[in-house]
């Protein structure tokens, strides 16, 4: 289930990240130009931590893959 979605801007406008939750906890799916780059399990962390991860990805603070 998707909890929230983040979109990049400017030079990172091709990035999207979804904060999701399943029975194990929170995870983030990160996309580049509509292709899945990484699904990052953050099961031992809070929703806020997952949101920060998603935001950092779309802002270009880190790259995946």
N, CA, C and O atoms as CSV, one atom per row, in Angstrom:
chain,resi,resn,atom,element,x,y,z
A,1,UNK,N,N,0.830,-1.169,0.000
A,1,UNK,CA,C,0.000,0.000,0.000
A,1,UNK,C,C,0.889,1.252,0.000
A,1,UNK,O,O,1.797,1.374,0.822
A,2,UNK,N,N,0.622,2.171,-0.919
A,2,UNK,CA,C,1.372,3.424,-0.997
A,2,UNK,C,C,0.835,4.389,0.055
A,2,UNK,O,O,-0.368,4.641,0.123
A,3,UNK,N,N,1.734,4.922,0.870
A,3,UNK,CA,C,1.388,5.885,1.918
A,3,UNK,C,C,1.524,7.310,1.387
A,3,UNK,O,O,0.653,8.149,1.616
A,4,UNK,N,N,2.626,7.579,0.673
A,4,UNK,CA,C,2.868,8.917,0.120
A,4,UNK,C,C,3.793,8.816,-1.085
A,4,UNK,O,O,4.488,7.817,-1.271
A,5,UNK,N,N,3.790,9.866,-1.899
A,5,UNK,CA,C,4.589,9.907,-3.119
A,5,UNK,C,C,5.367,11.217,-3.162
A,5,UNK,O,O,4.850,12.274,-2.800
A,6,UNK,N,N,6.613,11.131,-3.610
A,6,UNK,CA,C,7.493,12.298,-3.741
A,6,UNK,C,C,7.958,12.393,-5.185
A,6,UNK,O,O,8.277,11.382,-5.812
A,7,UNK,N,N,7.995,13.622,-5.713
A,7,UNK,CA,C,8.435,13.873,-7.083
A,7,UNK,C,C,9.651,14.784,-7.060
A,7,UNK,O,O,9.711,15.731,-6.275
A,8,UNK,N,N,10.617,14.496,-7.920
A,8,UNK,CA,C,11.771,15.365,-8.041
A,8,UNK,C,C,11.438,16.605,-8.861
A,8,UNK,O,O,10.428,16.649,-9.564
A,9,UNK,N,N,12.300,17.606,-8.759
A,9,UNK,CA,C,12.139,18.851,-9.507
A,9,UNK,C,C,13.453,19.202,-10.191
A,9,UNK,O,O,14.510,18.685,-9.831
A,10,UNK,N,N,13.374,20.089,-11.184
A,10,UNK,CA,C,14.582,20.552,-11.869
A,10,UNK,C,C,15.337,19.413,-12.508
A,10,UNK,O,O,14.761,18.613,-13.246
A,11,UNK,N,N,16.625,19.336,-12.227
A,11,UNK,CA,C,17.443,18.283,-12.836
A,11,UNK,C,C,17.060,16.882,-12.366
A,11,UNK,O,O,17.481,15.893,-12.965
A,12,UNK,N,N,16.269,16.790,-11.304
A,12,UNK,CA,C,15.828,15.492,-10.779
A,12,UNK,C,C,14.350,15.225,-11.047
A,12,UNK,O,O,13.737,14.394,-10.377
A,13,UNK,N,N,13.778,15.923,-12.021
A,13,UNK,CA,C,12.351,15.782,-12.308
A,13,UNK,C,C,11.963,14.392,-12.798
A,13,UNK,O,O,10.779,14.055,-12.823
A,14,UNK,N,N,12.942,13.582,-13.187
A,14,UNK,CA,C,12.653,12.220,-13.657
A,14,UNK,C,C,12.656,11.198,-12.517
A,14,UNK,O,O,12.636,9.994,-12.771
A,15,UNK,N,N,12.680,11.662,-11.268
A,15,UNK,CA,C,12.691,10.768,-10.108
A,15,UNK,C,C,11.348,10.811,-9.382
A,15,UNK,O,O,10.747,11.869,-9.194
A,16,UNK,N,N,10.902,9.624,-8.984
A,16,UNK,CA,C,9.692,9.479,-8.176
A,16,UNK,C,C,9.998,8.446,-7.092
A,16,UNK,O,O,10.696,7.463,-7.341
A,17,UNK,N,N,9.477,8.675,-5.901
A,17,UNK,CA,C,9.634,7.706,-4.811
A,17,UNK,C,C,8.298,7.546,-4.096
A,17,UNK,O,O,7.590,8.521,-3.845
A,18,UNK,N,N,7.971,6.306,-3.776
A,18,UNK,CA,C,6.757,5.996,-3.026
A,18,UNK,C,C,7.153,5.430,-1.664
A,18,UNK,O,O,7.994,4.536,-1.575
A,19,UNK,N,N,6.544,5.955,-0.613
A,19,UNK,CA,C,6.654,5.354,0.713
A,19,UNK,C,C,5.496,4.372,0.820
A,19,UNK,O,O,4.334,4.741,0.648
A,20,UNK,N,N,5.826,3.130,1.103
A,20,UNK,CA,C,4.824,2.067,1.140
A,20,UNK,C,C,4.880,1.335,2.477
A,20,UNK,O,O,5.848,1.442,3.229
A,21,UNK,N,N,3.812,0.588,2.749
A,21,UNK,CA,C,3.768,-0.216,3.968
A,21,UNK,C,C,3.134,-1.564,3.656
A,21,UNK,O,O,2.128,-1.652,2.952
A,22,UNK,N,N,3.741,-2.600,4.194
A,22,UNK,CA,C,3.166,-3.943,4.123
A,22,UNK,C,C,3.169,-4.537,5.526
A,22,UNK,O,O,3.410,-3.822,6.498
A,23,UNK,N,N,2.908,-5.823,5.642
A,23,UNK,CA,C,2.821,-6.450,6.957
A,23,UNK,C,C,4.145,-6.432,7.727
A,23,UNK,O,O,4.154,-6.596,8.947
A,24,UNK,N,N,5.265,-6.234,7.017
A,24,UNK,CA,C,6.574,-6.191,7.680
A,24,UNK,C,C,6.953,-4.786,8.148
A,24,UNK,O,O,7.761,-4.635,9.064
A,25,UNK,N,N,6.376,-3.767,7.529
A,25,UNK,CA,C,6.689,-2.391,7.895
A,25,UNK,C,C,6.792,-1.504,6.667
A,25,UNK,O,O,6.167,-1.769,5.640
A,26,UNK,N,N,7.586,-0.449,6.784
A,26,UNK,CA,C,7.713,0.535,5.712
A,26,UNK,C,C,8.836,0.175,4.747
A,26,UNK,O,O,9.832,-0.440,5.129
A,27,UNK,N,N,8.656,0.570,3.491
A,27,UNK,CA,C,9.693,0.448,2.478
A,27,UNK,C,C,9.493,1.566,1.463
A,27,UNK,O,O,8.421,2.167,1.392
A,28,UNK,N,N,10.537,1.841,0.677
A,28,UNK,CA,C,10.483,2.902,-0.327
A,28,UNK,C,C,10.807,2.297,-1.686
A,28,UNK,O,O,11.789,1.570,-1.833
A,29,UNK,N,N,9.972,2.604,-2.678
A,29,UNK,CA,C,10.272,2.226,-4.050
A,29,UNK,C,C,10.712,3.485,-4.786
A,29,UNK,O,O,10.044,4.517,-4.727
A,30,UNK,N,N,11.851,3.389,-5.486
A,30,UNK,CA,C,12.443,4.541,-6.160
A,30,UNK,C,C,12.491,4.286,-7.661
A,30,UNK,O,O,12.923,3.227,-8.116
A,31,UNK,N,N,12.040,5.273,-8.412
A,31,UNK,CA,C,11.928,5.163,-9.863
A,31,UNK,C,C,12.737,6.255,-10.546
A,31,UNK,O,O,12.873,7.367,-10.035
A,32,UNK,N,N,13.265,5.913,-11.704
A,32,UNK,CA,C,13.965,6.863,-12.563
A,32,UNK,C,C,13.392,6.679,-13.958
A,32,UNK,O,O,13.496,5.597,-14.536
A,33,UNK,N,N,12.791,7.722,-14.500
A,33,UNK,CA,C,12.146,7.686,-15.819
A,33,UNK,C,C,11.184,6.508,-15.926
A,33,UNK,O,O,11.237,5.743,-16.889
A,34,UNK,N,N,10.315,6.367,-14.948
A,34,UNK,CA,C,9.263,5.348,-14.911
A,34,UNK,C,C,9.755,3.912,-14.758
A,34,UNK,O,O,8.955,2.981,-14.844
A,35,UNK,N,N,11.057,3.711,-14.533
A,35,UNK,CA,C,11.564,2.372,-14.297
A,35,UNK,C,C,11.985,2.211,-12.845
A,35,UNK,O,O,12.622,3.102,-12.281
A,36,UNK,N,N,11.635,1.084,-12.233
A,36,UNK,CA,C,12.012,0.827,-10.845
A,36,UNK,C,C,13.526,0.701,-10.740
A,36,UNK,O,O,14.147,-0.088,-11.452
A,37,UNK,N,N,14.106,1.482,-9.850
A,37,UNK,CA,C,15.550,1.453,-9.624
A,37,UNK,C,C,15.873,0.624,-8.385
A,37,UNK,O,O,16.823,-0.158,-8.375
A,38,UNK,N,N,15.071,0.809,-7.347
A,38,UNK,CA,C,15.339,0.091,-6.098
A,38,UNK,C,C,14.089,0.041,-5.231
A,38,UNK,O,O,13.300,0.985,-5.194
A,39,UNK,N,N,13.927,-1.074,-4.536
A,39,UNK,CA,C,12.949,-1.190,-3.461
A,39,UNK,C,C,13.769,-1.340,-2.190
A,39,UNK,O,O,14.463,-2.340,-2.005
A,40,UNK,N,N,13.688,-0.342,-1.316
A,40,UNK,CA,C,14.528,-0.322,-0.116
A,40,UNK,C,C,13.687,-0.644,1.122
A,40,UNK,O,O,12.862,0.170,1.540
A,41,UNK,N,N,13.892,-1.824,1.707
A,41,UNK,CA,C,13.157,-2.167,2.921
A,41,UNK,C,C,13.697,-1.377,4.112
A,41,UNK,O,O,14.904,-1.326,4.350
A,42,UNK,N,N,12.783,-0.768,4.847
A,42,UNK,CA,C,13.144,0.018,6.029
A,42,UNK,C,C,12.292,-0.463,7.209
A,42,UNK,O,O,11.795,0.332,8.008
A,43,UNK,N,N,12.143,-1.772,7.291
A,43,UNK,CA,C,11.198,-2.387,8.212
A,43,UNK,C,C,11.471,-2.071,9.679
A,43,UNK,O,O,10.548,-2.097,10.492
A,44,UNK,N,N,12.706,-1.776,10.029
A,44,UNK,CA,C,13.031,-1.492,11.428
A,44,UNK,C,C,12.981,0.003,11.736
A,44,UNK,O,O,13.398,0.432,12.811
A,45,UNK,N,N,12.471,0.794,10.790
A,45,UNK,CA,C,12.451,2.245,10.947
A,45,UNK,C,C,11.018,2.774,10.923
A,45,UNK,O,O,10.071,2.061,10.594
A,46,UNK,N,N,10.899,4.042,11.281
A,46,UNK,CA,C,9.594,4.702,11.355
A,46,UNK,C,C,9.126,5.188,9.982
A,46,UNK,O,O,9.882,5.183,9.010
A,47,UNK,N,N,7.867,5.605,9.929
A,47,UNK,CA,C,7.327,6.199,8.711
A,47,UNK,C,C,8.101,7.466,8.351
A,47,UNK,O,O,8.384,7.704,7.177
A,48,UNK,N,N,8.439,8.266,9.333
A,48,UNK,CA,C,9.197,9.503,9.094
A,48,UNK,C,C,10.548,9.200,8.456
A,48,UNK,O,O,10.980,9.919,7.555
A,49,UNK,N,N,11.212,8.157,8.905
A,49,UNK,CA,C,12.498,7.752,8.336
A,49,UNK,C,C,12.321,7.383,6.862
A,49,UNK,O,O,13.132,7.769,6.021
A,50,UNK,N,N,11.268,6.643,6.555
A,50,UNK,CA,C,10.989,6.253,5.170
A,50,UNK,C,C,10.693,7.481,4.315
A,50,UNK,O,O,11.134,7.562,3.169
A,51,UNK,N,N,9.946,8.439,4.870
A,51,UNK,CA,C,9.665,9.677,4.139
A,51,UNK,C,C,10.945,10.461,3.856
A,51,UNK,O,O,11.116,11.004,2.764
A,52,UNK,N,N,11.834,10.519,4.830
A,52,UNK,CA,C,13.120,11.206,4.624
A,52,UNK,C,C,13.932,10.531,3.526
A,52,UNK,O,O,14.557,11.210,2.711
A,53,UNK,N,N,13.928,9.215,3.498
A,53,UNK,CA,C,14.637,8.463,2.465
A,53,UNK,C,C,14.075,8.809,1.086
A,53,UNK,O,O,14.834,9.089,0.158
A,54,UNK,N,N,12.761,8.789,0.952
A,54,UNK,CA,C,12.114,9.101,-0.330
A,54,UNK,C,C,12.445,10.525,-0.766
A,54,UNK,O,O,12.778,10.766,-1.927
A,55,UNK,N,N,12.352,11.459,0.165
A,55,UNK,CA,C,12.640,12.861,-0.145
A,55,UNK,C,C,14.102,13.047,-0.554
A,55,UNK,O,O,14.389,13.766,-1.511
A,56,UNK,N,N,15.011,12.418,0.150
A,56,UNK,CA,C,16.430,12.522,-0.193
A,56,UNK,C,C,16.717,11.994,-1.592
A,56,UNK,O,O,17.525,12.570,-2.320
A,57,UNK,N,N,16.059,10.898,-1.971
A,57,UNK,CA,C,16.259,10.344,-3.312
A,57,UNK,C,C,15.795,11.324,-4.390
A,57,UNK,O,O,16.535,11.595,-5.335
A,58,UNK,N,N,14.580,11.857,-4.258
A,58,UNK,CA,C,14.061,12.735,-5.319
A,58,UNK,C,C,14.785,14.075,-5.357
A,58,UNK,O,O,14.732,14.773,-6.370
A,59,UNK,N,N,15.456,14.444,-4.277
A,59,UNK,CA,C,16.234,15.688,-4.248
A,59,UNK,C,C,17.657,15.481,-4.743
A,59,UNK,O,O,18.422,16.440,-4.845
A,60,UNK,N,N,18.022,14.234,-5.055
A,60,UNK,CA,C,19.350,13.945,-5.579
A,60,UNK,C,C,20.433,13.843,-4.523
A,60,UNK,O,O,21.619,13.900,-4.847
A,61,UNK,N,N,20.047,13.693,-3.267
A,61,UNK,CA,C,21.040,13.576,-2.190
A,61,UNK,C,C,21.783,12.246,-2.286
A,61,UNK,O,O,22.944,12.160,-1.887
A,62,UNK,N,N,21.132,11.215,-2.807
A,62,UNK,CA,C,21.820,9.958,-3.095
A,62,UNK,C,C,21.245,9.334,-4.359
A,62,UNK,O,O,20.121,9.632,-4.763
A,63,UNK,N,N,22.031,8.469,-4.969
A,63,UNK,CA,C,21.625,7.733,-6.168
A,63,UNK,C,C,21.463,6.265,-5.825
A,63,UNK,O,O,22.047,5.780,-4.856
A,64,UNK,N,N,20.688,5.572,-6.600
A,64,UNK,CA,C,20.458,4.140,-6.431
A,64,UNK,C,C,21.046,3.385,-7.606
A,64,UNK,O,O,21.435,3.952,-8.626
A,65,UNK,N,N,21.092,2.078,-7.411
A,65,UNK,CA,C,21.477,1.197,-8.501
A,65,UNK,C,C,22.884,1.234,-8.739
A,65,UNK,O,O,23.378,0.545,-9.632
